[in-house]
């Protein structure tokens, strides 16, 4: 049985579209037609953990029917929601899915296939990012032109809103401390040969639409990356972008010169704004981008 854990904090605007996508290619009982998420009603277990919600996220999720189980906890904490989801999830492989992304049942199946082969050595998988940029400001589009081409971004499991793990992979994640950048920590917890980005699986990630919201995201990323690096120590693996990465990109694609300048300006602005929080060891303030949750 595959379990899907979805932490949700005030996600009433987006939780429905994710659940509808997960349930769209299955019949009322999870069988028939294209097979849905599995061959029987019990093949996939969807748990939505509403943490500290003050909106109607729980009601919207529950309205999707018996295929979706809703758990409510009072504290607004993604880490607590993930642990609560583990307490209620029924099987493996197990997926952790952010409420504001969109992934379909076929993509779930593609992610779990490598994990079912115990001889593959693959403990964790993630889908290919699909980032619709048409409604974004030009500087946001320029930023993502560069970001999506960076080696660490292409190869890592972070920044995708979805990670799938085998039972052994789950044990690796369960040993991690509560960190703001849980997806980055999860990606770094697996060696390159233990993780895989599955080309046949995709996830739609809504980007920030404005420069201001992009910077909010990047500040959060800078703060959370610093926390992960403090936990790992100086010898730990890193996902930071180096000058060499940007120079190599420009050698391959000189036309991206302006986009690289935009990328660097965003990184500098975010690091300056993040410095105060890092000095104060404030790893609890979550700067949320609301523009990506617009319809």
Buried (B, 14 or more C-beta within 10 A) or exposed (E): BBBBBBBBBBBBBBBBBBBEBBBEBBEEEBBEEEBBBBEEBEBBBBBBBBBBBEBBBBEBBBEBEEBBBBBBBEEBBBBBBBBBBBEBBEEBBBBBBBBBBBBBBBBBBBBBBBBEEEEBEBBBBBBBBEBEBEEBBEBBBBBBBBBEBBBBBEEBBBBBBBBBBBEBBBEBBEEBEBBBBBBBBBBBBBEEEBBBBBEEBBBBBBBBBBBEBBBBBBBBBBBBBBBBBBBBEEEEBBBEBEEEBBEBBBEEBEEBEEBBEBBBBBBEBBBEBBBEBBEEEEBEEEBEBEBBBEE
